[in-house]
Amino acid sequence: MKYLFGLIISLTLSWSQANAYTKEFTEAELQEMVNTIMPMTRTKFFVTMTLSEPRLNLLDATNEIGIGANIKASALGAYGGTGSTYITGSLAYNQEQGALYFTNAKLVELNLHKVSQSQQNEIKKLLQSVVGTILESRPIYVLNDADLKQKLAKATLESVVVENGKLIVTLGMF
């Protein structure tokens, strides 16, 4: 009986692993994907922000993605400037579209040229709401319906993990 139970568990684990689709992305591959969606410009309420020339890195320790970019920002017509920014976030899977989107964006750093620190702090508060909108608007990766495994994998996201400098996405087949 003990052996039968062990066999059932072993077969169940093998079956679940066989029915998953895993896709690994290197930083370089993700960088290319992010390059295709930028520059991006969004306006929300009275804030306009343009991100360009992204620099992506995977953050193993926090299981997140970091994106440094050039920024052009304006708010309330009186505040604004150009400079650089650093944003962290994670990826979320949209099952209907079979696509991965950058989500939970957090504006970590903002450096605008010729803008006082107090103005930068105010702009940073205003830009935080735009950061999510701008990065969540376009998918980073879309599953290929022409690939049968990818088409079947559209069903369920099992995990998104940053490990050893790679992004590992596991999707359930059934």
N, C-alpha and C positions, 0 to 999 in steps of 0.2 A: 504494500500500500504506500509506504514511504517513497519508493522508487517511482510509482505511478504519479504521485503528487509532484515530485521533482521533475518528471518528464513533462507534465502538463504546464508547469511554470516555465520550463525551458522553451517549450514550443510556443507559449503565449508571448514570451519576450522576443523570440525569433520572428514571430509573425508580425508583432508590432513594429519591429525594426525594419522588416522587409516592406512594410506598408507605410513607410515615411520617405519623404523626399528631402534631402539635405543639400543646401546650396551654400558654398563658402565663397566669400568675397574678400579679396585683399584690400588694403588701404588704397593701392594704386587703382584697382578696378572701381572702387567706390568713388575715388577722386574723379575719374573719367565720367561717371554717372552724374555727379554733382556739377561738373563743368558744363554738362549739356543743359542744365536747367537754370543756369545763371548767365547773364545778369537777370535779376528779378526786381521788379518795382511794384510796390503796393502802397495804396493809400487807405487809411482807416481813420474815419472821423477827420481830424485836422492834422494828421501825421502822415508824411510821405517818406518812404525808405526804399533805397535801392542797394542791393547787395551784389557785389561782383568779385571776380578773381578769388574763388573759394580755395581754402587750404584745409583739407580734411584729415583728421586723425582719429584712430580708434582708442578708446579709453578702457583698457582691460579692468582696471581697479573698480570702476563704477558701472561697467557694462553699458557705456554710453558712446555717443559719437560727438566729437567736437568739430566745429567748423569755424575757422578764422576767415574773415572776408574783408574786403574794402567796403566802406559804407558811405553813402551820401544820404543825409537825413535832414528833414526840415519839419518844424512843428510850429503851429500858430503864426507862421509867417515871419516871426521875429527870431526864432531859434533855428540853428542849423549849421551844417558844416560837412566836411568830408574827413575821413580818417579810416580807422580800422575797428573791428569788433570781433569778439569771440563768443560763440554760442554753443551750448551743449544741449543734448537731447537724446531721445531714443527713437527706435523705429516701431511703427505699428502696422499691422497687416489689415488691409481692406479686402475681405473675402470676395465680395461681389466683383471687384475689379481685378483681383489677384495681384494686388500691388502693395509695395512697402512705401510708407510715408514717414518723413521725419516728424516726430511729435514731441510734446513736453519740452518745447524749446525754452531755454533760459538764457537770457542775455547776461553773460558773466562779466564781460569787459567791453568798454566803449571808450575809444580815444579819438576825439574830434579835434582837428587842428584849429587853432585860433578861436577856441571856445573855452570860456572860463570853466573851472571845475564845478561851480554851483550850477551853471547852465547845463553842463554835461550830465549832472545828476538828475536834473529835471527832464532832460531829453531821454535819458536812460529809462526813467519811469514810464514815459509816454511810449517809447519804442518797444518796451516789453510786450505790450498787447499786439503790436504789429509783427513781431518776430514770429510768433506762432502762425499767424495768418500767412505770412510770406513763405515760410518753409513747408507748411502743410498743404499748400496749393498744388504742388506737382509731385508725382511719385518719383522716388529714387530708383525703384526697380519694378518692372511689371513682368509677371510670368508669361511665358510664351505659349499660347494656345496650340501652336503647331507641334510642340513637343508633348507627346502623350503623357509622360511622367509629370511634367509641369501642369498640364491640364487637369490630371487627376489630383494633383497636390493642392489645387485651388481650395479644397474643402476646409482645412483647419490648420491654423498656426499652432504648432506645439511649442516652439521656443525661438527666441532671437538672443544670441549670446555673443559677446565680444570676448575672444579668447586667443591668446598668442598672436596678436596683431591681425586677426581675421574676424570677420563678421560671419557667424554661422547661423543660418536660418533653417529650421526644420519644420516642414509642413506634413501633416497627416494625409495619407492617401485615401482613407475611408473614414 
